[in-house]
Amino acid sequence: DLPAGSPYHISLGANNRTGTLVPGHRYGNVYLGPHSLLTMKLGNNPNTIYPVRMDILDLANHNARLTLEGDGIAYLYLREFKGRGSGFFIEGNASVVLFLEPGGAFDLHGTPSFMGMVYGPSATVNLGGGSTFKGSIVANEITSTGNVSIEYISLHAPGDIFFSYTQDTWRDK
């Protein structure tokens, strides 16, 4: 369980601003402006889970990025993820799982890349532009427009039920 109380807010504007996400904390809106970097330090055990709760993770355009340092698994509990513009948004050797609230949204547009898992069985996933998604998606609805690249990659963590999903087929409406 994550601590209750008022959430922290992070807003990193333009011009190479930096900040740190602390595992186990609750954040409100997290905004990364152009050329900003947000770091989350994880341990060296690839089976250790590091949770962070936030309302909105907004990675704006022009190479805003989130770096995961270490080999652990970042569990990000979100209402909304916005990845736009260019650049790699999730970097590092760690694994990332985005858990979306019911009615939540994951939006990846422009030319960004994302590698990880999105788990939101009652959420919407929108991919557009020339974005690249590598990993797995569990969502109520998935839409894509433009020249989107999607590559299924199975993610594994011992004893974790969310990693037991396997590749399925697309359903057309």
C-alpha positions, 0 to 999 in steps of 0.5 A: 500500500502507498501512503495516504495524504496529499500527493506530491506534484512535479512540473519540470519545464523546458531546458534540461530540468531534472527530477526524481520519482521516489518509489512508494510515494504518491504523486498528483500530476507529473509533467515533463517539459521539453528536454527534461529528465525524470529518474526513478532509482530501482534496486539491483534485484530484477524481481523486486517491485517498486510502486509509485502512484500518480494521477497523470504522467505527462511526458510532453514533446522534444525528448522528455524522458523517464529513466529507470535506473537499476534492474527492478520492476517499476509499477506505476499506478496511473489515471492517465499517461500522455506520451507525445513528441519525439524521443525515448520515454522509458529508458533503462534495464528495468521493467515497467508496468503501467496500471491504468484506473478504470476509465483511464487512458494511455496515449502515445503520439508523435514518434516516441517509443515505449517498452513495457506493459500496460494493464488497464482492462477497463481503460483505453489505449490510443497509439498514433503518429509514428510511435513504437510500442514494444511489450504487451497491452491489456485494455478495454479498447485499443486504437491506432492511427498513422504509422504505428509499430507494435511488437508483442514482447512477453514480460515475466516476473516470478509469481506475478499474475499480470505477466501471465498474459500471452499474445492474442488476436486483434478484434475488429469492431 
